[in-house]
Amino acid sequence: MEIEKILSKDAALVNDALADCLKTTDERTALLYEAMRYSAMSGGKRIRPFLVLEFCRLFGGEMRTALPFACAIECVHASSLIHDDMPCMDDDTLRRGKPTNHVVYGEDIALLAGDALITRGYELAARNPYLPPETTLAATAMLLREAGAEGMMGGQQIDLVCEKKKADFDTLLAMHAKKTGALIRASAQLGCYAAGIASETDPRAQDAATYAEGVGLAFQIEDDILDAVGDAALLGKKTHMDDARGKTTFLGFMSVEEAHDYARQVTEKAVSAIKKYDGHEVLTEFALYLLDRKK
């Protein structure tokens, strides 16, 4: 099984659906939609939509039911990247090998594009036509929670407050469980909802959350490593930025080799949560694939 081929196939499905979601016939708002598409359609492996689709598949759901949720999570993620790159946040000028949104469109339009993408994401989730209204309501409420102050946005705030000062290890874990982990966890949960699992307390949804939390943490550990020793050309963004900003990372507590080992341990625990299910192989291979990524 070649996980990159599966990632590419799933990404193509999402890209086609996402392009349809980000169109307008109103010339007066064409610039805003252009800025939205610039970030949402700028490439990437579509990791979060992949998790939506593959957890839906794992638990017997249909792709047409998962696609609205997959597009929703990618819109929310793209919104977070626009805002994260802005001068008031990380002040990055390069993302995926291209100038960041505010560099191209200005801070005003970039801010609007980020806001418009996150609200479009919520709209797509809430309007999923293939599920009962009570299921789409629960899924959308979960997505709102994981993207908001209890999740991604809360993690970003912790990150900002901890710049230029040493955070302890527990704070680092909490920050990434929210900033990075929340949307990855939400992706797995959306896949469960798409498969008809209507409650986060269902054992299958809990196993999906355990997997996603581990994969999200391992992803962030490897991200810290890549910022320190990765190839900027492959990454499509500048390296050594964490040190330049005075950010606390996993490499502040362990060596590169120890960090790799920690990521492997976390991944093994994540994979063990889903090995009981027939068809787990794609998600298992994906978790292992993330350990060896170069970008």
Order of alpha helices (4+ residues) and beta strands (2+ residues): alpha-alpha-alpha-alpha-beta-beta-alpha-alpha-alpha-alpha-alpha-alpha-alpha-alpha-alpha-alpha
